[in-house]
C-alpha cells in the first residue's frame, strides 16, 4: 500500500499496487474508475454532436524566439535538477532504465513546442489498446506508438475541455472519483523524476497503479463501439487470448498474468503549448485545483523543477490528432513492450470482423459518436493512413 499526501491541500489517500505478481484488493485507481463508468453508463441513446461539422484542425503559433528559449531550458522533467536519479526501483532494472532513458530523450526532442505529462495505469490497459486499434481503423490514430485513453464522444458533449470540467468540479462531492470525471478525464503528473505526492512514475511504473476484476467490461466497450451483440463475447475471448500470447497482463478479464507479473504501463503525453491550458489543469490529489501553478502553461514554460499532479480532459477530437497531441506508451513487462506493435497489428486484424466494410464501420462510428455522425467523418478504412514511420512521428513539427 502506498500512502499519498499533499502538503499544500492537507489531503491524503492510499493506493495498492501489484506486488510479487499477485493482485490485491484495492481502493479504485483512476483506470478502474474508467472501467466502472463503461460498465454502468448508457451509451446507446443518440446525441447531437456539438463538435465542429468540419474536421478538427490546428495551426502552430509559437514564435521561433519562444521555441529557442524552451529548447535552451531543455527537457521538462530535468529542469532545475543539477543531478537526477531514477530511484532504486528503476535503477535496479535494465528494462526500466531503458524506458526512462527513452522518455527523457523524447522530452529533449519535443521541449521546444510541447509540454509533457505522465499517466500511469494497469487495469485499463486492454481497453486502452482496443480503443487505439479501433481509432486507427476509423480515425487514422497512430496506434503503433500509443494507446488511447478515451474514444467515446458522448461524455465530451458536456465536458469538452478543462474549463468545463473545472466549472462542474465543485458539484462533485466525490471529486475526481465522480463518474462524470472518469468518463472524460485522467490523472497524471508533470514530471517523470519528481518525488510527487501521488503515483510518482519512479515508484509505480514497474508494478502498476492498481488492478481489479473487470469481468464483462471488455464486452461492454466492444458494444459501445458498435460491435454486433452476437459477436461480442467471442471477439472478447479472442482479444484476451491475443493479449496473453503477446505478454499483456489479462487477469482483469479472466485471462492469465503476464510472465513478469508486471502490469504497469506509462503513457507519455505531449500536448502543444498552445493547447495545454485548454485541456489540462494543475491539481492536488482528488483533482482539487492547485492555484499556485495556474495557469499551467506559464508554469511549465519557466525554468526550475517541475512537479505536481494534473488532470487532463482527454477529448478524442484533439487526442486523435498527432499535430495536437503526441503520445508514447511504455510497458513494464519487457515481453509486451517488445511485442506491442505486432499485437496492435493482429488486434486490428481481429477487429476486421466488425470493421471490414463501410456498413460495419458506420455502425461502429455511430456507437462511438453516440448515434449521429459528424459531416467530416468518412467511412473509408483509415488503417493505411494511420501508419507513420517512427522517424517522422518523432519530429516536433510535421512538414
N, C-alpha and C positions, 0 to 999 in steps of 0.2 A: 504494500500500500504506500502510495506517495501522498504526503500531506502538502497541499499548496496553500500559500498565504500571500497576502498583498499588504505591504506596509502602509501604502497610501490610503487604501479603502478600508483596511481593517478586516477584510473578509478572508475566509479560508475554506477549503473543501478537500476531500480525499478522492483519489482515483486508484484503481487497481490495474496493474499491468500483468501481462503474461510472465510467468516465472518458471524456468525449467521446462518450458514447453507444455505446461498444464494450464488449462483455462480455469479461472477462479470467478466466483460471483463478484459483482461489482456494482458501483453506482454507475448510472448510464453516462458514457462518454459521448462526445459530440457525434461520432459516427453512428452509434447505437440510436441516438435521438433521431437521426435522419431516417433510419430504417423503421423506427416505430411510426414516423409520420407516413411513410409509404404504406405501412400496414393498416393504418386507421383512416386515411383520407379517402374521399370520393373524387376520383379524377375523371369520372365519366361525363359529368354534366358539361355542356358546351359553354364557352365563354366568348366574350368579344375581345379580340386581341387589341390591346392598346398600343403595341409596338408599331413603329412606322410601317406604312404599307410598302415602302421601298426597302431594299436590302440595307442593313446597317453598314455604315462606312465610317472611316476615321482618317483624319489628315494630321500628321505630326506637326507640332507648332513650337517645339522647344528651340530656342536660339542656339546657334553654334557656340556662343560665348558660355552659355549655361552648360551645354554638353561638355565643353572643355573643363569647366570648373568641377563638374561631377566626376569626370574621369580622373582628375587630379586627386580628388578626395578618395577615390577608389571604392573597393567592394563595400557594400553597406554594412555587412556583419563585421568587417575588420576595422571600421573607422574608430579611431580613438584608442585602439589597442596597440601598445608597443610590442607586447608579446601575447600570443593567444594559444589556447590549448583546447584539444578536443575532449579532454577529460579521460579518466581511467577506462571507462567502458568502451569508448570508441578507439582510444589509443591502443588498447589491447586486442583489437580485432582488425585484421588485414582488410576485409571487405568493407567494414565500417569506415576505416580511414580513407579508402579509395573513393567511397561515395561522398564523404565530406570534402575531400580534395576537389572532386569534380563540381560539387555545388559551389564552392568558393571560386573556382575557375569560371563558372557561369556568371557569378556575380561580377567578376572583373570585366567580362565581355559586355555585360548589359548595364553597367553602373551609370553610363552617361545619360541614358534616356529612360531608364526603368527603375522602379522600386521593387523590392523583393520581400516575399513573405513565405512562411513555412507552416504547412498544415500536416499534422501527424494523425494517422488513422490506422485502423486494423480491421475491425469487424465489417466495415463498409467496402472493403477492397473489391470484392467480386461485383458488387453493384456498380461501383465507380468504373470498373473495367467494361462491364456490359454497356453502360451508358456511353462510354468512349467509343466502343465498336459501332453502336447504333448511330452515333453522331458522325462517325467517319463516312458511313453509307449515305446518310440523309443530309449532312451539313458540311462536309469536307473537313471535319475536325481531324487534327493531326494526332491520331490515337497512337501512332508508333512511339511518340515521345512522352505521353502523359495520359492519366486518367481524367475523367470529367466528373466533378463533384455533384453537379445538378444538371438535369436535362429537361425536366417537366416545366413548361412555361406558366402554367396556371397560377401558382403562388406569387409569381413576379408581376402579375397583373395589378396587385395591390401594393406590393413592396418591391419596386424595380431597382432601388438603389439605397445607399446608406442613409440619405436624408429621410426617406420614407420609413426606414427601419427605426431610426432614432425618434421619429415622431410617434411611432407606435410603442416603442420600448417602455415608456412609463406605465402603460396599461397592462403590462405582462408581470403579474406577481411572481411568476416562476422565472423571470428574466430570460437568459438565453437557453433555458430548458423548455421554453414555450414552443408549442408545435408551429406557430407562425414563424418563429425564428428558424427552427430546424428545417423548415421547408425551403428556405431561401438562403440561409447563412451558414458559414463555417467559422470555426475559431482558428486562430493562428498566432504566430509570433513574428516580430520584425527583425529577428537576428538568429542566425544559426549557432552563434557562440555564447550569447549572453546567458548567465545563470538565471533564467526567467522564473517568474512566480508560478507559472502554470505550464506543464508539459514542455519543459525545455528540450529542444531537439537532441542535445548531447545525452540526455537521460532516457528518453522514450523511444528513440529511433529503432534500436535493435529488437526490443521485445514488444513494442506496440503500446498503444494508448489504452485500449480497452477491448474486451471480447465478450460476446454473449450469444446465446442461441437465437438464430434468426430464421427458424423454420417457417417456410412459406413466403418469406419476404421477397426472394428472388422471383417467385411466380407472380407476385403482385406487381413487381416492377415490370416484368415482361407484359403483363396485361395492360398496365398503364401506358406502355409503349405500343399498344395496338396488336400484340400477338393474339391470334385466334385462340379462344378458350380451350379448344380441343388439342391444341399443340403445346400449350404452356407447360404442363407437367413433364412431358417427355423432353422438351427443349431444355428445361431447367436441369434435369438429370444429366443430359449430355454436357451442359456447360460446367456443372460441378465435376464431372469426370475429366473434362479437359483441363480444368484448373488443377486437379490433383496430379495429372500427368506432367504438367509443366512446373509443379512445385509451389503453387499458390495455396496457402492455408485455406481449407474449405470446411473446417469444423463447424462454423456457424450455420452452414447449410446442409448439415448431415454428412459431410464428406470427411476426408482424412486430414490430419495435421501435416503440415509441411515437414520435411525431413529434419530441418534445423530447429524446429519449434519456434522460429521467429516469425511472428505475424505482422510485424511493424512495417509501415510504409511512410515515406515523407514526400509530400507534394511541394515542390519548389515552384512558387507562383510569381512571375514577373508581370507587373502592371505598369503601363505607361504613366510617366509622371503627370501628364495632363489629366489622367483619369482617376488617379488614386483617391482623391478626396470625394469623388462621386460614388465610389463603390466600397471604400474602406474607412473605418473609423477606429481611433485608438481606444482601448478599453482596459478595465480591470477585470479580474475573474468574474464570471457570470454575465459578462457583456456590459457591465456598468461603464458608461462613458468616462474617459480619462481626459479632463480638460487641459491638463498640463502639456499634453502632446498634440493638442488640437490648434491649428489644422495639421493633420498628419503629414501631408505633402511637404510642408515647410519644415517640420521637424526632421524628416528623413533627408532633406536636401542639404543639411548642415553637417559639419564635422562633429567629432565626439562620439562616444559609444552609444549605440542604439540598443534599446531593449523594450520590453513591454508587450502586452497582448494586443491583438487587433481582432476585429470582426469584419468579415467580408460578405457583402451581398453578391452571391455567385450567379449573377444574371446570365443565362446562356446566350442571350443576344450579344453580349460582349465577350464572354469567355470562349465562345466558338471562333472568335476572330484572332488569328495569330498576329495581326497588326496591332491589337489592343492588349492581349494577354498572351504570354508565352509561358508554358508550363513544362516541367520535367519531373518524372516520378522516379524515386529511388526505393528499392525494396530491400528489407533487411535480410531476407533469405537469398543467399547467393545464387541458388539454382534458378529461382523465379526471376531474379533480376537479370540474369543472363538470357533466360528463355522468353522474356516478356514480349518482345516484338513478334516472335513466332506464335506465341499464344494469341496475340491480337489478330494476326492473320487467320489463324484457324478459327478463332471466335467469330470473325466476320463471315467465314465460310459457313459456320453453323447457322448464323443469322440469315444466310441466303434463303433458308427455308421459308422465312417470313418477310424478306426484303428483296427478293429477286425480280419482282415485277412492278410496274408502275402502280397497279391496283393495290398491292400489299404495302408498298412504300407510302402511298397516300393514306392508307388506313393507319399505318404506324405514326405518320406525321400528325394526323388528326388527334391521335391519342396523346402525343407529346404536347401539341399546341392547345389541347383542351377542347377540340371539336371544330374550330374554324381555322383554316389555313391562311396565312398572310399572303399577299399578292406576290411578294418577292420569292417565295419558295418554289422550287422546281422538283418534279417527281423523278428526275433522272438520277441514276445511280452515281453518287459522288465519290466512290471509293478511289478511283484512279486520280481524281483531282485532289484528294486529301493527302496523297503521298508527296513527300518532300525530302530532299537529302538533308542529312544532319548538318552538313556544312552550311547550307542555306538557312536552316532553322536557327542556327546559332548566330546568324547575322543580326545585329542590333536593329537595323532598318532594311526592309526589302527594297531592292532596286525597282 
